Amino acid sequence: MKKKGNTSFESPDRLNIIVEGSKVMGDMITDSNLRIDGEVMGNVTSASKVVVGENGSITGDLICADADIEGRIKGVMKIDGLLSLRSKSIIDGEITTSKFEIEEGAHFSGNCTMNNFPSKPLNKPTTTQEDLVY
């Protein structure tokens, strides 16, 4: 769980919600969890988890720790942890993630790059034969 001081960014009382019927035009930046059931036209950045509900959509880039997608996204997605695409999700764009879960029925058009490397570079100067896995 991410913490800043004594405040937990993943606690339920620190959840940002864009409700169905709402439309946000512009970039969003948050440290807390975010649930989108409305429409966002702009980039979304979160240090925590982003959930896009069945009727939610993002037209723009999504950068976050984890994501659970039921709705639509058109743009570049950079997810540090787990990206879950639910059966009704529709994705059009580029994905970079370290973990990827996709349910049957999900639609994805674009490229996906799996990045299983730690965020910080290792202190090894070169790769040795023992480091290679065939």
C-alpha positions as CSV (number, residue, x, y, z in Angstrom):
1,M,0.0,0.0,0.0
2,K,1.4,3.4,-0.9
3,K,1.7,5.9,1.9
4,K,2.6,9.5,2.3
5,G,3.1,10.3,5.9
6,N,0.3,8.6,7.8
7,T,-2.3,8.9,5.0
8,S,-3.0,5.9,2.8
9,F,-3.7,6.7,-0.8
10,E,-5.5,3.4,-1.3
11,S,-8.0,3.8,1.5
12,P,-11.7,3.9,0.6
13,D,-12.2,7.5,2.0
14,R,-9.6,8.8,-0.5
15,L,-11.4,7.5,-3.7
16,N,-12.0,10.0,-6.5
17,I,-15.1,9.2,-8.6
18,I,-16.2,10.6,-11.9
19,V,-19.9,9.5,-12.0
20,E,-21.9,8.4,-15.0
21,G,-23.2,11.4,-17.0
22,S,-20.2,13.5,-16.1
23,K,-17.7,14.7,-18.7
24,V,-14.2,15.9,-17.8
25,M,-12.2,17.8,-20.4
26,G,-8.5,18.1,-19.4
27,D,-5.8,16.2,-17.7
28,M,-6.3,14.6,-14.3
29,I,-3.5,13.9,-11.8
30,T,-4.1,12.2,-8.4
31,D,-2.2,10.2,-5.8
32,S,-5.4,8.4,-4.7
33,N,-7.5,5.6,-6.3
34,L,-9.7,6.8,-9.1
35,R,-13.0,5.4,-10.5
36,I,-14.3,6.6,-13.8
37,D,-17.9,5.9,-14.7
38,G,-18.3,9.0,-16.9
39,E,-16.2,10.4,-19.7
40,V,-12.7,11.8,-19.5
41,M,-11.2,13.6,-22.5
42,G,-7.6,14.1,-21.5
43,N,-4.7,12.3,-19.9
44,V,-5.2,10.5,-16.5
45,T,-2.2,10.0,-14.1
46,S,-2.6,8.2,-10.8
47,A,0.0,7.0,-8.3
48,S,-2.6,4.3,-7.3
49,K,-5.3,2.2,-9.0
50,V,-7.6,3.4,-11.7
51,V,-10.9,1.6,-12.4
52,V,-12.9,2.4,-15.6
53,G,-16.5,1.2,-15.1
54,E,-18.6,-0.4,-17.9
55,N,-20.0,3.0,-19.0
56,G,-16.7,4.9,-18.4
57,S,-14.2,6.1,-21.0
58,I,-10.9,7.8,-21.4
59,T,-9.8,9.4,-24.6
60,G,-6.2,10.2,-23.8
61,D,-3.2,8.5,-22.1
62,L,-3.5,6.5,-18.8
63,I,-0.6,6.2,-16.5
64,C,-1.1,4.5,-13.1
65,A,0.1,1.8,-10.7
66,D,-2.7,-0.7,-11.5
67,A,-5.8,-0.6,-13.7
68,D,-9.1,-2.5,-13.9
69,I,-10.9,-1.7,-17.2
70,E,-14.5,-2.5,-18.1
71,G,-15.2,0.5,-20.3
72,R,-13.4,2.2,-23.2
73,I,-9.9,3.6,-23.6
74,K,-8.4,5.2,-26.7
75,G,-4.8,6.2,-26.1
76,V,-1.5,5.0,-24.6
77,M,-1.6,3.0,-21.4
78,K,1.4,2.7,-19.0
79,I,0.6,0.6,-16.0
80,D,3.4,-0.2,-13.5
81,G,1.6,-3.2,-12.0
82,L,-1.4,-5.2,-13.0
83,L,-3.7,-4.3,-16.0
84,S,-7.0,-6.2,-16.0
85,L,-9.2,-6.0,-19.1
86,R,-12.7,-7.2,-18.3
87,S,-15.0,-8.9,-20.8
88,K,-16.8,-5.7,-21.9
89,S,-13.7,-3.5,-22.2
90,I,-12.7,-1.9,-25.5
91,I,-9.1,-0.7,-25.9
92,D,-7.6,1.1,-28.9
93,G,-3.9,2.0,-28.4
94,E,-0.6,1.1,-27.0
95,I,-0.1,-0.8,-23.7
96,T,3.0,-1.1,-21.5
97,T,2.5,-3.1,-18.3
98,S,4.3,-5.6,-16.1
99,K,1.3,-7.9,-15.5
100,F,-1.6,-8.4,-17.9
101,E,-4.9,-10.1,-17.3
102,I,-7.6,-10.3,-20.0
103,E,-11.0,-11.9,-19.9
104,E,-12.7,-13.5,-22.8
105,G,-14.7,-11.0,-24.8
106,A,-12.4,-8.0,-24.2
107,H,-11.5,-6.1,-27.3
108,F,-7.9,-4.8,-27.8
109,S,-6.5,-3.2,-30.9
110,G,-2.9,-2.0,-30.7
111,N,0.5,-3.1,-29.4
112,C,1.3,-4.5,-25.9
113,T,4.8,-4.4,-24.3
114,M,5.4,-6.5,-21.2
115,N,7.9,-4.8,-19.0
116,N,8.8,-7.2,-16.2
117,F,11.8,-5.3,-15.1
118,P,12.0,-3.3,-11.8
119,S,11.4,0.4,-12.0
120,K,14.9,1.1,-10.8
121,P,17.9,-0.3,-12.8
122,L,19.9,-3.1,-11.3
123,N,23.4,-2.5,-10.1
124,K,24.9,-5.1,-12.5
125,P,27.2,-3.5,-15.1
126,T,26.7,-6.2,-17.7
127,T,24.6,-9.3,-18.4
128,T,26.4,-12.6,-17.8
129,Q,25.6,-16.0,-19.3
130,E,24.0,-17.1,-16.0
131,D,21.5,-14.2,-16.3
132,L,20.1,-15.4,-19.6
133,V,17.1,-17.7,-19.6
134,Y,16.4,-19.8,-22.8
